[in-house]
Structure formats: structure tokens, C-alpha cells
């Protein structure tokens, strides 16, 4: 089963406020923010959202978030290297992580109602 395309972009940063201001200057508007240095930003013209997550140390990551119609997209028998199988997340989706051939992480998100 295929995905439905890129839904968002996950970006880690050392400074959430500065990165949020950067994306706001590019025309993105805050959809929501958490109380722990993260939030989702969307463009009024549409397209993928940007999810910004503050990470004080370690290697910063950026990767795409693809929309999956259901959790069968990350079936290990489909040739994907599953890093993390689908699991419910506190923001109301099921999320899995797979690795691309060059070792990069790709997140897959499916509707929570499919398994939860």
C-alpha cells in the first residue's frame, strides 16, 4: 500500500522561538504550540506543515512526515526497514518510523481510528 504524500516536515532546533520566528517570516502561521518547546506551523496557502521541536543537545534531525491511509503501509514484509512500528501518539495519530536506503528517518502518520 502506498502513502498519500508528504503531510509535513519535522525540524529539530536549538532555539524554538528563533526558528518559529523564521518560519513566521516565511508566511507560516502557528497552528498550535506545546508547553515544551514545540509546535506546528502551517502555510495559509496550503501544503505540508512544519513541526518544530526544540532539542537542547545532540544531533539535530529534519525529516519528512508522510500521510499513510492506514498502518499497513509500514508492513515489515513490504521491504521497509521499520525503526519504530506504528504506535498511538499524544497528538491524535498513529506514527511509525522507517529508514530510507541512505539511513535517513521517514515518519509515517496514519489516522488513530484505524487501530485505536
N, C-alpha and C positions, 0 to 999 in steps of 0.2 A: 504494500500500500504506500502511496506517495504522500508527501506533505502538501500543505496548501500555500506554501511560500513563506517568505520572511515576514514575521509578525513584529519583531523588534530587534534591538541591539542592546546587549548587556555591556556596560562600560564600568570598570573599576577606576577609582581616582583616589588621590591622597587628600583632596580638598573638595568635598561635596558642594559647598556654596560657590566656589570659583567655577567648578565645572557646570553647575546648574546655570550660573550667570552666562557662561559661554554659550550653552545651548539656547537659552532665552534670547540672547543677542542674535542667534541664527533663526529666530522666529518660532521656536518651540515653546509651548505653554505647559505649566505644571498640571498634570492630571491628578497626582496625589503624591504625598511625601510620608515617609515613616518617621518615627521619632528616634531613629538610629542611623542617620546619615545616608539615606537612600530615598529614591523617588522615581516616578515615571513621568516622562515628558513627551508630549505628542505635538505634531505639527497641525495647525488648523486646516491646511490643505490636504491632509491625509497622509498615508504612507506609514511605514514602520515607526513605532515608538522608540524612545531611548530610555533604558532603565539605568540609572546612575547609582552606583554603590560605593560608598567610601570604604577604603581599606587602608589602614594606617601603615602597614608594613607588608613585606613580601612582594612577590612579583605581581604586577597589575595585569589583569586579563580583559580582553574585549572579545566578544563572540556573538554570532547571530542567534536569534531565537526564532525557530520555525514553528508554524502552526500545524499541529497534527490533528486530523479528524478524530482519531481515537488512539489508544495506547498500542495497537498492533503495529504501528509504524516502526517502533523500536524492538521488534521481534528479533532476538539474537540469531535466529535461523535465517534472517534476511541479509546476512553479510555485514551487519553493522557491529562495530566494537562498542558495546554498551559499558559506559563508565559508571552510570547510576541508572537503575531501572526507574520506570515511572513511579512516582510517589506523590501523594497529595501535598500541596504547599499552602502556606497560610494566606496567600493572596487569591485562593479560589481556583486553582488549576492543578492538573497533574503535570509533573515535569520529569523529564529524563535527560540524561546527558550521554552523547555518543562522541566518538573521536573520529576525525576525518583522517585520510591517509597520511597527512603530514603531521599528525599529532595534536591538532587544534581541537578544542571543545566546541561542540554544537549543542545547543539546548533545544529540546522539543517540548512543546506545551500542548496538552490536549484538554478538552473540557472535563471538569471534575465529575460531572454526572455520569460519564462513561464507566467509572469504576468506583465511585464513591458515593 
